[in-house]
Amino acid sequence: MEGQRANASDIARHGARRYNLQQIPSNSHSGRNTDQWSVEEVLNWLQNYGVAQESIVELSQIFKQQEIHGCQLQLLNDAMLKEMGITKKGVRIAILAAIESRTGANS
């Protein structure tokens, strides 16, 4: 599974560490520092990590309402995501795995 793109259910079943989540496609953030990402860039980046399209639609509304930009990514945790209304555990796991791989959080 190393090097293959994971979706939320794969991560939930097998764990994020079995996937190589270090590669971030350059088109998802235009080479900008994570702290400068807009909400749309954050959502594009998460989608490139395999978060399901139907979840991205839901996340789009939530992240825009909560104003989650790149600079807030490393501050998010499971409880915050749940409080924001992201109820699916697999989606929260996928988001946190992507954040961990990008920011080095919890390393």
C-alpha positions in Angstrom: 0.0 0.0 0.0 3.0 2.3 0.3 2.8 5.1 -2.2 -0.8 4.5 -3.1 -3.6 7.1 -2.5 -5.9 6.2 0.3 -9.5 7.0 0.9 -11.1 7.5 4.3 -12.4 4.0 4.6 -9.0 2.5 3.7 -7.4 4.6 6.3 -10.0 3.7 8.9 -9.6 -0.1 8.1 -5.8 -0.2 7.8 -4.4 2.9 9.6 -2.9 6.0 8.1 0.7 4.8 8.7 0.4 2.1 6.0 0.0 4.8 3.3 2.6 7.2 2.0 0.9 10.5 2.8 4.1 12.6 2.3 3.5 13.5 -1.3 1.3 16.5 -1.8 0.4 17.3 -5.4 1.7 20.8 -6.3 -1.5 21.8 -8.0 -3.4 21.5 -4.7 -1.7 24.4 -3.1 0.2 26.3 -5.8 3.6 25.9 -4.1 2.5 28.2 -1.3 3.3 27.7 2.4 0.5 25.8 4.2 -0.1 28.8 6.5 -1.1 30.9 3.4 -3.7 28.4 2.0 -7.3 29.5 1.5 -10.2 27.3 2.5 -10.5 26.1 -1.1 -6.8 25.1 -1.2 -7.2 23.2 2.1 -10.2 21.3 0.6 -8.4 20.6 -2.7 -5.5 19.2 -0.7 -7.7 17.0 1.4 -9.4 15.7 -1.8 -6.0 14.8 -3.2 -5.5 12.6 -0.1 -8.5 10.5 -1.0 -11.2 12.1 1.1 -14.4 11.0 -0.7 -16.0 13.6 -3.0 -19.3 13.5 -1.0 -17.3 14.3 2.2 -15.5 17.2 0.4 -18.9 18.7 -0.4 -19.9 18.5 3.3 -16.5 19.7 4.5 -16.6 22.6 2.1 -19.6 24.0 3.9 -18.2 23.3 7.3 -14.7 24.6 6.6 -16.1 27.8 5.0 -18.5 28.4 7.9 -15.7 27.8 10.4 -13.1 29.7 8.3 -10.6 26.8 8.4 -7.6 28.0 6.4 -4.1 26.5 6.1 -2.9 28.3 9.3 -5.5 26.5 11.4 -4.8 23.0 10.1 -2.1 22.0 12.7 -4.5 23.2 15.5 -7.3 20.8 14.6 -7.8 17.6 16.5 -10.5 14.8 16.6 -12.6 16.5 19.2 -12.6 19.8 17.2 -13.6 18.1 14.0 -16.4 16.3 15.7 -17.6 19.5 17.4 -17.6 21.2 13.9 -20.1 18.5 12.8 -17.8 16.0 11.0 -19.5 13.0 12.5 -17.9 10.2 10.3 -14.9 8.8 12.1 -13.3 7.7 8.9 -13.4 11.2 7.5 -11.9 12.6 10.7 -9.1 10.0 10.6 -8.3 10.9 7.0 -8.2 14.6 7.7 -6.0 14.1 10.8 -3.7 11.7 8.9 -3.3 14.3 6.1 -2.6 17.1 8.6 -0.1 15.0 10.4 1.8 14.1 7.2 1.9 17.8 6.1 2.7 19.5 9.4 4.5 16.8 11.3 2.0 17.1 14.1 2.1 14.4 16.7 5.4 13.0 15.2 
